[in-house]
């Protein structure tokens, strides 16, 4: 069965290729800052999730195919900082998890193509770098980073919905329906096999504010 990402990609490209009005294509780039919130289910409770703000500019480059004045499709590449904070019910321990992901967003645009518009789509992302920190009583007691770690689910998939104003300000919400961690991950700890993420269900809700994601740099924006 074809992966949903490729199915959507071929659908969007097909719409662009066979539209009666071929429209126009152009590239654009945008940056955003994001807040993330984990939707948890761990040991029978949804408690412990903490909103995380990553003061890291996240980048996205987009190829736009405008099929008319009010409809278009897009495909691109992105680099995202995704993660969450979890407070253990013991009231003592806090964990911070994050990955840097390389992603491919695909979607549609509705509205004025270089004005105010709505957009929706799908993203598939591959974790490149994983980091985990552990705190007790506010002090950091453990930290490690690894490339292409087996700890994170790979790939991660999400759906997205957003609005971009005529001035270029962009608000976007993204929901990762893939679990953040690979629950089957195992390691040796104190001479015994451990599965630290077994039963740890965490889906990320991502809210960002950015600018100029779909801006045609030749014509700019109009209200």
C-alpha positions in Angstrom: 0.0 0.0 0.0 1.3 3.4 -0.9 2.4 5.6 2.0 -0.2 8.4 2.6 2.5 11.1 2.1 3.2 9.9 -1.4 -0.5 9.5 -2.1 -1.1 13.1 -1.2 2.0 14.3 -3.0 0.9 12.7 -6.3 -2.7 14.0 -5.8 -1.4 17.6 -5.4 1.0 17.4 -8.3 -1.7 15.8 -10.4 -4.1 18.7 -9.7 -1.4 21.1 -10.6 -0.5 19.4 -13.8 -4.0 18.8 -15.1 -5.7 22.0 -14.0 -7.3 23.8 -17.0 -5.7 27.0 -15.7 -2.1 26.1 -15.1 -1.7 29.1 -12.9 1.8 29.9 -11.7 4.5 28.4 -9.4 6.9 30.1 -7.1 9.0 29.5 -4.0 8.7 31.0 -0.6 10.2 30.7 2.8 9.0 31.3 6.3 10.1 31.2 9.9 8.1 30.5 13.1 8.2 30.2 16.8 6.2 27.4 18.5 4.6 26.3 21.7 4.0 22.6 22.2 1.7 20.7 24.5 1.7 16.9 25.0 -1.6 15.1 25.0 -0.7 12.2 27.4 -2.0 8.8 28.4 0.5 7.2 30.8 -0.3 4.8 33.6 -4.0 5.6 33.3 -3.7 9.4 33.6 -3.4 12.4 31.3 -1.7 14.6 33.9 1.9 15.8 33.9 2.1 17.6 30.5 3.6 21.1 30.6 3.5 23.6 27.8 6.9 24.0 26.2 8.2 27.1 24.4 11.3 26.6 22.3 13.0 30.0 21.5 14.4 28.5 18.3 13.5 29.9 14.9 12.1 27.1 12.8 12.4 27.3 9.1 10.3 26.1 6.2 10.8 26.4 2.4 7.7 25.9 0.2 7.0 25.4 -3.5 3.7 27.0 -4.3 1.4 26.0 -7.2 -1.4 28.6 -7.5 -4.1 27.1 -9.7 -6.2 30.3 -9.6 -6.7 33.5 -7.6 -8.3 31.5 -4.7 -6.9 28.0 -4.7 -3.4 26.5 -4.6 -1.4 23.6 -3.4 2.0 23.5 -1.8 4.9 21.1 -1.0 8.0 21.9 0.9 10.8 21.1 3.4 11.1 22.1 7.0 13.3 21.9 10.1 11.3 21.6 13.3 12.1 21.5 17.0 9.5 19.2 18.5 9.3 18.2 22.1 7.5 18.3 25.5 7.9 18.5 29.2 6.6 15.9 31.6 6.3 16.2 35.3 6.3 12.8 37.1 3.5 12.3 39.6 6.1 12.0 42.4 6.3 15.8 42.4 10.1 15.6 42.3 11.1 14.6 38.8 10.8 16.5 35.6 11.7 15.3 32.0 12.3 17.3 28.9 12.3 15.6 25.6 12.9 17.1 22.1 13.9 16.1 18.6 15.0 18.1 15.6 13.0 16.9 12.6 13.5 17.1 8.9 10.0 17.3 7.4 8.0 17.4 4.2 4.7 19.4 4.5 2.0 19.0 1.8 -1.3 20.8 1.5 -3.8 23.1 0.0 -4.5 26.9 0.2 -7.8 28.6 0.0 -8.3 32.4 -0.2 -6.3 35.1 -1.9 -3.1 33.6 -2.9 -0.9 36.6 -2.0 -3.4 37.9 0.5 -5.3 36.4 3.4 -5.7 32.6 3.1 -6.5 29.4 5.0 -4.3 26.3 4.5 -4.4 22.7 5.6 -2.3 19.6 5.0 -0.2 16.8 6.2 3.4 16.5 7.2 5.8 13.6 7.6 9.0 14.2 9.6 12.2 12.2 10.3 13.9 12.8 13.7 17.6 13.7 13.2 18.7 14.6 16.7 17.2 13.5 20.1 17.7 15.1 23.5 16.5 14.1 26.9 17.0 15.8 30.2 16.1 14.7 33.7 15.6 17.0 36.7 15.0 16.3 40.4 14.1 19.1 42.8 14.9 21.6 40.0 18.5 20.3 39.5 19.5 18.7 36.2 20.9 15.2 37.0 21.0 13.6 33.6 21.3 14.8 30.0 22.1 13.1 26.8 21.9 13.7 23.0 22.1 11.3 20.2 21.8 11.4 16.4 19.2 9.2 14.6 18.1 7.7 17.9 15.8 4.7 18.2 14.1 6.4 21.1 11.9 8.6 18.9 9.2 7.2 16.6 10.4 7.4 13.0 8.8 8.8 11.0 6.5 11.2 12.8 3.3 12.2 11.1 1.0 15.2 11.6 -2.0 17.1 10.2 -1.9 20.9 10.1 -4.3 23.8 9.8 -3.5 27.5 9.6 -4.4 31.0 8.7 -2.2 33.6 7.0 -3.2 37.3 7.1 -2.9 39.7 4.2 0.1 41.2 6.0 1.8 37.8 6.1 1.4 36.9 9.8 0.8 33.2 10.0 -0.9 31.1 12.8 -0.6 27.4 12.6 -1.8 24.4 14.6 -0.3 20.9 14.0 -1.3 17.7 15.7 1.2 14.7 15.7 -0.9 11.6 15.6 2.2 9.5 15.8 3.5 8.8 19.3 6.6 10.8 20.2 8.5 7.9 21.6 9.0 4.4 20.2 7.4 2.4 23.0 9.3 -0.7 21.9 12.7 0.9 22.6 14.8 -1.1 25.1 18.2 -0.7 26.8 20.2 -2.4 29.5 20.0 -0.6 32.8 21.7 -1.8 36.0 22.2 -5.2 34.4 18.5 -5.6 33.4 16.5 -5.0 30.2 14.5 -1.8 30.5 11.8 -0.3 28.3 11.6 3.3 29.6 8.8 4.4 27.2 6.5 1.4 27.3 2.9 2.6 27.7 4.0 6.2 27.5 1.6 7.7 25.0 2.4 11.3 24.1 1.0 13.1 21.0 2.2 16.6 20.4 -0.1 19.6 19.8 2.0 22.3 18.2 1.0 26.0 17.9 3.1 28.5 16.1 3.3 32.1 15.0 5.3 33.0 11.9 5.6 35.3 9.0 5.8 35.2 5.2 5.3 31.4 4.8 3.5 31.7 1.4 4.8 35.1 0.3 5.5 35.6 -3.4 8.6 37.8 -3.1 8.0 39.3 -6.5 4.5 40.6 -5.8 4.5 40.8 -2.0 1.2 40.8 -0.1 -2.1 42.7 -0.5 -4.8 43.0 2.0 
